[in-house]
Amino acid sequence: MIRYMGTRQNDDGAVVYVFIINGLQKEIREHALKQYPGCYEMLPASAKQKIAANRNWLSKL
């Protein structure tokens, strides 16, 4: 079971996505979402748009 709880900034200042995965809280960075199957699909549309904008910006560098 995967449940999206929100986003927050960690101690390093990076934005992490907070999930409850099988009863355990996980804080996952954007680039690590692929390591957790199903987490990206659980994100709201606004978070997916932000990730797409970040990827678009990085592709222009």
SVG drawing of the C-alpha trace seen along z (x, -y; Angstrom):
<svg xmlns="http://www.w3.org/2000/svg" viewBox="-4 -26 28 29">
<polyline fill="none" stroke="black" stroke-width="0.4" points="0.0,0.0 1.3,-3.4 -0.1,-6.7 1.2,-10.2 1.4,-12.5 3.0,-15.6 6.3,-17.4 8.8,-19.0 12.4,-20.3 15.0,-18.1 18.0,-19.3 20.0,-19.8 17.3,-22.1 16.2,-19.6 12.5,-18.9 11.5,-15.4 8.2,-13.6 6.8,-11.9 5.0,-8.6 3.7,-5.9 4.8,-2.6 3.5,0.6 3.1,-1.3 6.6,-2.9 7.2,-6.6 9.7,-7.2 11.1,-10.5 12.0,-10.2 13.9,-12.7 12.6,-13.5 15.4,-11.6 14.8,-8.5 11.1,-8.1 11.9,-5.4 13.4,-3.2 9.9,-3.0 7.4,-1.5 4.0,-3.1 5.1,-6.2 5.1,-8.5 1.6,-7.4 0.4,-8.4 1.6,-12.0 -1.0,-14.7 -1.1,-16.4 0.5,-19.5 3.5,-17.6 3.8,-15.8 3.7,-19.2 6.5,-20.5 8.6,-17.5 8.0,-17.8 9.0,-21.5 12.2,-20.6 13.1,-18.0 12.4,-20.4 14.6,-23.0 17.4,-20.5 17.2,-19.4 18.0,-22.9 21.3,-23.1"/>
</svg>
